[in-house]
Amino acid sequence: MENYYGDPYMMWHDGIDETSVTLLKGEELEKAEDMLIETLEKGGHYGAIGLRELRSTKALPVLEALLETSTGTLAVEIAVALCLIKNSVDYVPTIIIALKESGFWSVRIHAARALRRFPSEKVITALFESVAKDPEYLVRNHASETILFLYGLQPNISMHQEIFELMIVEFNPEDTSSVENAFRHYQKCADMIRELIERDGELRKGPIIEDIWEWRD
């Protein structure tokens, strides 16, 4: 428990040590798998992450059953787990729906980051829609950086100052002209990112990328 979750503050601030469960063997591994399934059944998305790392076929019935009733971050992590355990992209639409439709910006960020694993034209289309239309800067930021990553470019949009300046334009939600002006900038931002990837990038080979946080030039 300490290796995987850590203390509550670090868990919130830095995330969990996702791969620590893969170091277990024998009875310890079996016990960890059962504990993660129990966590999942109680609605904890960290359970889905650990089971994903274990490629737990034992958890498949629970994951598939819960996906039908889950929302938010839990649904995203269950979908990712099912994709990786089953080596299938059948559950990617669940992640795309979360990116497009969730009312919580934190869930949309989570979905944008999760899509780094799944290079496809449908994923890229959804990410560009977020760059151009999402009202939250951090969602636009993570969506854009996932696009860069999937095209083999360094996933740091702030390196491209002209694009970044368009992305961070603020607006007054009570002022129609302010909103319209901002979203014109976001569309231009998306257009410039598309020009960048078409010029300098190449869509990574899929359908699933495992080492999504290790960027290679």
C-alpha positions as CSV (number, residue, x, y, z in Angstrom):
1,M,0.0,0.0,0.0
2,E,2.8,2.4,0.9
3,N,4.8,1.6,-2.3
4,Y,1.8,2.0,-4.6
5,Y,-0.2,4.9,-3.0
6,G,2.3,6.7,-0.9
7,D,1.1,9.4,1.5
8,P,-2.1,11.3,0.7
9,Y,-0.3,14.6,-0.2
10,M,2.2,13.0,-2.6
11,M,-0.6,11.0,-4.0
12,W,-2.4,14.2,-4.9
13,H,0.6,16.2,-5.8
14,D,2.8,13.8,-7.8
15,G,0.5,10.9,-8.5
16,I,1.1,7.3,-7.5
17,D,3.9,4.9,-8.3
18,E,2.0,3.1,-11.0
19,T,4.6,0.5,-11.9
20,S,5.5,-0.6,-8.3
21,V,2.9,-3.4,-8.4
22,T,4.8,-5.0,-11.3
23,L,7.7,-5.8,-9.0
24,L,5.6,-8.2,-6.9
25,K,5.7,-11.9,-7.4
26,G,4.0,-15.0,-6.1
27,E,1.6,-14.7,-3.2
28,E,2.3,-10.9,-2.9
29,L,1.3,-10.4,-6.5
30,E,-1.9,-12.3,-6.0
31,K,-2.8,-10.4,-2.9
32,A,-2.1,-7.1,-4.6
33,E,-4.3,-8.0,-7.5
34,D,-7.1,-8.9,-5.2
35,M,-6.7,-5.6,-3.2
36,L,-6.7,-3.6,-6.5
37,I,-9.9,-5.3,-7.6
38,E,-11.5,-4.5,-4.3
39,T,-10.4,-0.9,-4.6
40,L,-11.9,-0.8,-8.1
41,E,-15.2,-2.3,-7.0
42,K,-15.4,0.5,-4.4
43,G,-15.1,3.1,-7.2
44,G,-11.4,3.9,-6.9
45,H,-9.7,4.6,-10.3
46,Y,-6.3,3.9,-8.8
47,G,-7.4,0.2,-8.7
48,A,-7.9,0.3,-12.5
49,I,-4.4,1.8,-13.0
50,G,-2.7,-0.9,-11.0
51,L,-4.7,-3.7,-12.7
52,R,-3.7,-2.1,-16.0
53,E,-0.1,-2.3,-15.1
54,L,-0.4,-5.9,-14.0
55,R,-2.3,-6.7,-17.3
56,S,-4.8,-8.5,-15.0
57,T,-7.1,-10.8,-16.9
58,K,-8.6,-11.7,-13.6
59,A,-10.0,-8.2,-13.4
60,L,-11.6,-8.2,-16.8
61,P,-15.1,-9.2,-15.8
62,V,-15.1,-6.5,-13.1
63,L,-13.7,-3.8,-15.4
64,E,-16.2,-4.6,-18.2
65,A,-19.1,-4.6,-15.8
66,L,-18.1,-1.3,-14.2
67,L,-17.5,0.5,-17.4
68,E,-21.2,0.4,-18.2
69,T,-22.0,2.5,-15.1
70,S,-18.9,4.5,-14.6
71,T,-18.2,8.2,-15.4
72,G,-15.4,10.6,-15.2
73,T,-11.9,9.7,-14.4
74,L,-12.9,6.2,-13.3
75,A,-14.4,5.5,-16.7
76,V,-11.3,6.8,-18.5
77,E,-9.0,4.6,-16.4
78,I,-11.2,1.6,-16.9
79,A,-11.2,2.1,-20.6
80,V,-7.4,2.5,-20.7
81,A,-7.1,-0.7,-18.6
82,L,-9.3,-2.7,-20.9
83,C,-7.5,-1.5,-24.0
84,L,-4.1,-2.5,-22.6
85,I,-5.1,-5.8,-21.0
86,K,-7.0,-6.9,-24.1
87,N,-4.7,-5.2,-26.6
88,S,-7.7,-3.6,-28.2
89,V,-8.7,0.0,-29.0
90,D,-12.4,-0.8,-28.7
91,Y,-12.7,1.2,-25.6
92,V,-11.0,4.4,-26.9
93,P,-14.4,6.0,-27.7
94,T,-15.2,6.1,-24.0
95,I,-12.1,8.3,-23.5
96,I,-13.0,10.5,-26.4
97,I,-16.5,11.0,-25.0
98,A,-15.0,12.1,-21.6
99,L,-12.7,14.6,-23.4
100,K,-15.6,16.1,-25.3
101,E,-18.5,15.9,-22.9
102,S,-17.4,15.8,-19.2
103,G,-18.5,18.8,-17.2
104,F,-15.3,18.7,-15.2
105,W,-12.1,20.2,-16.7
106,S,-10.0,17.8,-14.6
107,V,-11.6,14.8,-16.3
108,R,-11.1,16.3,-19.7
109,I,-7.4,16.8,-18.9
110,H,-7.2,13.2,-17.7
111,A,-8.8,12.1,-21.0
112,A,-6.5,14.2,-23.1
113,R,-3.4,12.7,-21.4
114,A,-4.8,9.2,-21.6
115,L,-5.1,9.5,-25.4
116,R,-1.4,9.7,-25.7
117,R,-1.5,5.9,-25.9
118,F,-3.8,5.7,-28.9
119,P,-2.5,7.3,-32.2
120,S,-5.4,7.4,-34.7
121,E,-7.1,10.0,-36.9
122,K,-10.2,9.8,-34.7
123,V,-8.2,10.6,-31.6
124,I,-6.4,13.5,-33.4
125,T,-9.7,14.9,-34.6
126,A,-11.1,14.9,-31.0
127,L,-7.9,16.5,-29.6
128,F,-8.0,19.3,-32.2
129,E,-11.6,19.9,-31.3
130,S,-10.6,20.4,-27.7
131,V,-7.8,22.8,-28.7
132,A,-10.2,24.9,-30.7
133,K,-13.3,24.7,-28.5
134,D,-12.6,23.9,-24.9
135,P,-13.1,26.9,-22.6
136,E,-10.4,25.8,-20.1
137,Y,-6.8,26.7,-20.9
138,L,-5.3,23.5,-19.2
139,V,-7.5,21.3,-21.3
140,R,-6.4,23.0,-24.5
141,N,-2.8,22.8,-23.3
142,H,-2.9,19.1,-22.6
143,A,-4.8,18.3,-25.8
144,S,-2.2,20.2,-27.8
145,E,0.7,18.5,-26.1
146,T,-0.9,15.1,-26.8
147,I,-1.1,16.0,-30.4
148,L,2.6,16.9,-30.5
149,F,3.5,13.7,-28.7
150,L,1.5,11.5,-31.1
151,Y,3.3,13.2,-34.0
152,G,6.8,12.6,-32.5
153,L,7.4,16.2,-31.4
154,Q,8.4,17.4,-28.0
155,P,5.1,17.7,-26.0
156,N,5.7,21.2,-24.8
157,I,3.4,23.7,-26.5
158,S,5.1,26.7,-24.7
159,M,8.1,26.1,-26.9
160,H,6.1,27.4,-29.8
161,Q,5.5,31.0,-28.6
162,E,3.3,32.2,-31.4
163,I,0.9,29.3,-30.9
164,F,1.1,29.4,-27.1
165,E,0.1,33.1,-27.1
166,L,-3.1,32.3,-29.0
167,M,-3.9,29.4,-26.7
168,I,-3.8,31.5,-23.5
169,V,-6.0,34.3,-24.6
170,E,-8.6,34.9,-21.8
171,F,-12.2,36.0,-22.2
172,N,-15.1,37.4,-20.2
173,P,-17.8,34.8,-20.2
174,E,-20.4,37.6,-19.9
175,D,-19.2,39.4,-22.9
176,T,-20.1,37.8,-26.2
177,S,-17.5,39.7,-28.3
178,S,-14.8,38.7,-25.8
179,V,-15.8,35.1,-26.0
180,E,-16.0,35.1,-29.8
181,N,-12.6,36.8,-30.1
182,A,-11.0,34.3,-27.8
183,F,-12.3,31.3,-29.7
184,R,-11.1,32.8,-32.9
185,H,-7.7,32.7,-31.4
186,Y,-8.1,29.1,-30.2
187,Q,-9.1,28.1,-33.8
188,K,-6.1,29.8,-35.2
189,C,-4.0,28.0,-32.5
190,A,-5.4,24.7,-33.7
191,D,-4.7,25.6,-37.3
192,M,-1.1,26.5,-36.6
193,I,-0.6,23.2,-34.7
194,R,-1.9,21.3,-37.7
195,E,0.6,23.2,-39.9
196,L,3.4,22.3,-37.5
197,I,2.7,18.6,-37.4
198,E,2.1,18.3,-41.1
199,R,5.5,20.0,-41.7
200,D,7.6,18.5,-38.9
201,G,5.8,15.5,-37.5
202,E,4.7,12.0,-38.4
203,L,1.9,10.1,-36.6
204,R,3.3,7.4,-34.4
205,K,2.6,3.8,-35.2
206,G,-0.1,2.2,-33.1
207,P,-2.6,1.2,-32.3
208,I,-1.3,1.4,-28.7
209,I,1.8,3.1,-27.3
210,E,2.9,1.8,-23.9
211,D,5.7,4.2,-22.8
212,I,3.7,7.3,-23.2
213,W,5.8,9.6,-20.9
214,E,9.2,8.9,-22.4
215,W,9.7,11.4,-25.2
216,R,12.2,10.5,-27.9
217,D,13.4,13.1,-30.4
